[in-house]
């Protein structure tokens, strides 16, 4: 990447100061902006070496053989649930299985669950707008086969607590 571009972005980036409830604080900084501009200038925005590099890095981070980049979280949800309901899997999700997800989410989260023939079980969120862990524990029942957390508004869920 052009160092002059990185320097320009670093000098120009001035994130707004949060007031009240911080619902829209940016989760990106000058490095991400410079990468976006570099990608736009090289016209490599949907495929190419950066996408392949990201797929490989993300797969390694997850301990997986492969990683697939998609255009949105909605597409990722559809793809993940299609994989988890695939008849080729020995221990797959079946129609009617329950999937716990937060009540505060995008409609496509619930649509993806329904589209896969599964039943959404909505659980309330805490003050951080993420799954309330205590309510999650209470919601797990005999029909629960999966938990579909949503990292909302740039806030990551407490995956350790969810996995436990």
Order of alpha helices (4+ residues) and beta strands (2+ residues): alpha-alpha-alpha-alpha-beta-alpha-beta-alpha-beta-alpha
